[in-house]
Amino acid sequence: MQNKLAIAILNWNGKSWLEKFLPKVVRFSQHSDIYIIDNFSTDDSVSFLQHHFPSVKIIMNDKNYGFAGGYNQGLKEIKSEYYCLLNSDVEVTENWIDPVLELFAKDPYIAAVQPKILSFNNKSYFEFAGAGGGLIDNLGYPYCRGRIFDDLEEDKGQYDDETEIFWASGCSLFIKSKDFWEQKGFDERFFAHQEEIDLCWRLINSGKKIFYTGKSSVYHVGGGTLNKQNPQKTYLNIRNNLSMMLKNLPFPDLIWILFLRLCLDGIAGVYFGFKNGFSHIWAVVRAHFGFYAQCSGTLKRRQSYQIKRYYKTKWLIFKHFLPIK
């Protein structure tokens, strides 16, 4: 009999992560199917899996499609009511699955759920990618409960709740397969970074809900493919964020937010340059040209109906990029 949940781990040259973290996934996911989607690795990941984890199913992609395309390709081969998209550098915990499935059962409009994401390297603190659930500010900058830009909170039980959020982190994303495919999966043009936010925004615009549960916890290493200081990550985050807003924001918010963001990204480029070097200033410039190059395709992908469901919170950009307390 087919299990309700399929855990899908995207792998690219990640043998060391699989060796470290896959045993606990197998141990604590006994009533789920486990798949490794291999994104055309050049190390010996596949032979390692075949030898040490014969119960784990392997799907082979014919090239490296990135995060977005890699999952889109691999998930086509998986039949299950729910998917869990799990990064290879995530340590799961006992009973990490049941609270999520129970939450799905409470409300048929819930399309995606994220567990509490803590730092593997400092387990009493939240982790950068997801933390206590993803939100978005007035200008379209994503942040999390428990993490705003580089500021991380200590976990003191303040986010042990179950609540609606704006986006669920792709490092541990539970999603109904039906809802994933109704949205045609991830936007493969993103390649990596913020594709899960774009997907969640499209789900919200279609009347679905995104939820967080603090009853389930995982520990994430983070930066396994691109660390935070890599200029390519800066490039992808800015380009994809602008494309995401053009695709999903309603008028007239789209006009003034995009205009202001294009100006503020210049300030961000100077900030990144002082902090991380000239390569990050150039990454911001490249990101804008990459966004312009994608505009035609992005406009074609705009939903026919954009509802005002982005979160009106604080102007976080001024606190973190300008000397204002």
Residue pairs with C-beta under 8 A, 6 or more apart in sequence:
2 33
2 79
2 80
3 31
3 32
3 33
3 80
4 32
4 80
4 81
4 82
4 101
5 29
5 31
5 32
5 33
5 80
5 81
5 82
5 83
5 84
5 97
5 101
5 174
6 32
6 33
6 34
6 35
6 78
6 79
6 80
6 82
6 83
6 84
7 25
7 29
7 32
7 33
7 34
7 35
7 83
7 84
7 86
8 35
8 36
8 37
8 71
8 74
8 75
8 78
8 83
8 84
8 85
8 86
9 18
9 22
9 25
9 34
9 35
9 36
9 37
9 86
9 87
9 88
10 37
10 39
10 67
10 70
10 71
10 74
10 85
10 87
10 88
11 17
11 18
11 36
11 37
11 38
11 39
11 41
11 45
11 88
12 38
12 39
12 40
12 41
12 64
12 70
12 225
13 41
13 42
13 43
13 45
14 41
14 43
14 45
14 88
14 89
14 224
15 41
15 43
15 44
15 45
15 48
17 88
17 89
17 221
17 224
18 36
18 45
18 48
18 49
18 88
19 48
19 52
21 88
21 89
21 90
21 91
21 92
22 53
22 56
22 88
24 91
24 92
24 93
25 34
25 86
25 92
26 34
26 53
26 55
26 56
28 92
28 93
28 94
28 95
28 96
28 97
29 92
29 97
31 97
32 84
32 97
33 57
33 78
33 80
34 55
34 56
34 57
35 56
35 57
35 58
35 59
35 74
35 77
35 78
36 45
36 49
36 56
36 57
36 58
36 59
37 59
37 61
37 70
37 71
37 73
37 74
37 75
38 45
38 46
38 58
38 59
38 60
38 61
39 61
39 63
39 64
39 65
39 66
39 70
40 60
40 61
40 62
40 63
40 64
46 58
46 60
49 56
49 58
50 58
59 74
59 77
59 78
61 70
61 73
61 74
64 70
65 72
65 73
65 188
66 188
66 190
66 191
66 192
67 170
67 186
67 190
67 191
67 192
67 193
67 195
68 185
68 186
68 187
68 188
68 189
68 190
68 191
68 192
68 195
69 186
69 188
69 191
71 85
71 185
71 186
72 185
72 186
72 188
75 83
75 177
75 180
75 185
78 177
79 177
80 177
81 176
81 177
81 178
82 101
82 104
82 174
82 175
82 176
82 177
83 173
83 174
83 175
83 176
83 177
83 180
84 97
84 100
84 172
84 173
84 174
85 170
85 172
85 173
85 175
86 92
86 171
86 172
86 173
87 170
87 171
87 172
87 220
87 224
88 224
89 120
89 220
89 221
89 222
89 224
90 120
90 171
90 172
90 218
90 219
90 220
90 221
91 120
91 218
91 219
91 220
92 218
93 216
93 217
93 218
93 219
95 216
96 115
96 216
96 217
96 218
97 216
98 216
99 115
99 213
99 215
99 216
100 113
100 115
100 174
100 213
100 216
103 110
103 113
103 162
103 211
103 213
104 110
104 113
104 174
104 176
107 209
107 211
109 207
109 208
109 209
110 208
110 209
110 210
110 211
111 175
111 176
111 179
111 203
111 208
111 209
111 210
112 168
112 173
112 174
112 175
112 176
112 179
112 199
112 200
112 203
112 208
112 210
112 211
113 168
113 174
113 175
113 210
113 211
113 212
113 213
114 130
114 133
114 134
114 165
114 168
114 169
114 172
114 173
114 174
114 210
114 211
114 212
114 213
115 172
115 174
115 212
115 213
115 214
115 216
115 217
115 218
116 126
116 131
116 132
116 155
116 159
116 160
116 212
116 213
116 214
116 216
116 217
116 218
117 126
117 127
117 129
117 130
117 131
117 132
117 169
117 171
117 172
117 217
117 218
117 219
117 220
118 124
118 125
118 126
118 127
118 155
118 217
118 218
118 219
118 220
119 125
119 126
119 127
119 128
119 152
119 219
119 220
119 222
120 127
120 219
120 220
120 221
120 222
121 221
123 219
124 154
124 155
125 152
125 153
125 154
125 155
126 132
126 144
126 146
126 147
126 152
126 153
126 154
126 155
126 159
127 147
127 152
127 219
127 220
127 222
128 147
128 150
128 152
128 222
128 228
129 169
129 170
129 171
129 220
129 222
130 144
130 168
130 169
130 171
130 172
130 220
131 144
131 145
131 146
131 147
131 152
131 153
131 159
131 169
132 144
132 145
132 146
132 147
132 158
132 159
132 212
132 214
133 144
133 145
133 159
133 163
133 165
133 168
133 212
134 142
134 143
134 144
134 165
134 166
134 167
134 168
134 169
134 197
134 200
135 142
135 143
135 144
135 145
135 165
135 166
135 167
135 311
135 313
136 142
136 143
136 166
136 167
136 197
136 310
136 311
136 313
137 143
137 311
137 313
137 314
137 315
137 316
137 317
138 257
138 312
138 313
138 314
138 315
139 257
139 260
139 261
139 264
139 315
139 317
140 241
140 244
140 245
140 249
140 257
140 261
140 310
141 241
141 316
141 317
142 167
142 194
142 197
142 241
143 149
143 316
144 169
145 159
145 165
145 212
146 152
146 153
146 155
146 158
146 159
147 153
148 316
148 320
149 316
149 320
150 228
159 212
159 214
160 214
160 215
161 212
161 214
162 211
162 212
162 213
162 214
162 215
163 211
163 212
164 209
164 210
164 211
164 212
165 210
165 211
165 212
166 197
166 200
166 201
166 204
166 210
166 309
166 310
166 311
167 196
167 197
167 200
167 201
167 210
168 174
168 175
168 196
168 200
168 210
168 211
168 212
169 196
170 195
170 196
171 218
171 220
171 222
172 218
172 220
173 196
179 203
179 208
180 199
182 206
183 199
183 202
183 203
183 206
185 199
186 195
186 196
186 198
186 199
187 195
187 198
187 199
187 243
187 247
187 301
189 243
189 294
189 297
190 198
190 236
190 240
190 243
191 236
192 225
192 226
192 236
193 233
193 236
193 237
193 240
194 236
194 237
194 240
194 241
194 244
195 240
197 244
198 240
198 243
198 244
198 247
198 248
200 210
201 244
201 248
201 310
202 247
202 248
202 303
203 210
204 210
204 307
204 309
205 248
205 303
205 305
205 306
205 307
205 309
206 303
226 232
226 233
226 236
227 233
229 276
231 276
231 279
231 280
231 282
231 283
232 283
234 272
234 276
234 280
234 283
234 284
234 287
235 283
235 284
235 286
235 287
235 290
236 287
237 287
238 265
238 268
238 283
238 284
238 287
238 288
238 291
239 286
239 287
239 288
239 290
239 291
239 294
242 258
242 261
242 262
242 287
242 288
242 291
243 291
243 294
243 298
245 254
245 257
245 258
245 261
246 254
246 258
246 291
246 295
246 298
246 299
246 302
247 298
247 301
247 302
247 303
248 302
248 303
248 306
248 310
249 257
249 258
249 306
249 310
250 306
250 307
250 308
251 306
253 308
253 310
254 306
262 288
264 317
264 321
265 284
265 287
265 288
266 284
267 321
267 322
268 284
268 317
268 321
269 280
269 281
269 284
269 285
270 281
271 321
272 280
272 281
272 283
272 284
273 280
273 281
318 324
319 325
